Each structure stands twice: as C-alpha cells, then as structure tokens.
Amino acid sequence: MINFRVVDLEKLIALLKKEGVEVLGEIKIYKQGKFAWILDVEGNKIELWEPSKEK
C-alpha cells in the first residue's frame, strides 16, 4: 500500500468522490492524525494521511 501525506483530508476526499474515485469507508481519526483509503484505477489501495497538528 502507498501512503500519501496530505494537508486537508476532508477537502481532498470530497474532490476525489466528485471525480468518481472509489473511497473505502469513512475518514478515521487517531492520535497521529486523520486517515482515509482509496483505490486507484488498477485496484491498488492508497492511504491518505493528514497528520495531527499537535506537537
């Protein structure tokens, strides 16, 4: 699985859904940040991660 670090996960997921990208489940929130998963056109799972702002 590939993992990409993103700035605004909610905005990105909304845009990807609008473009027809398959989003797997809902955004999950953990201590490390927010996570979401999508499938690329070949069916590969991609993880999107917005790190938490806590330092």
Phi, psi and omega in degrees: 000140177265143179238128176243135176273130183234164183269314183228091187298316181300315180296317180296315180299318178300317179294317180296319177299317179300326180275000176090012178286139179282116178260131182265108178072203182250166175295134178251139180245126179230175179303323182284345180140197181258142181229146173212160183229141178227168173247137175279181184296340178264002179088011178280137180280133179236131178260134176248132186228124171252107182301148176294154182273355178292143178236000000 
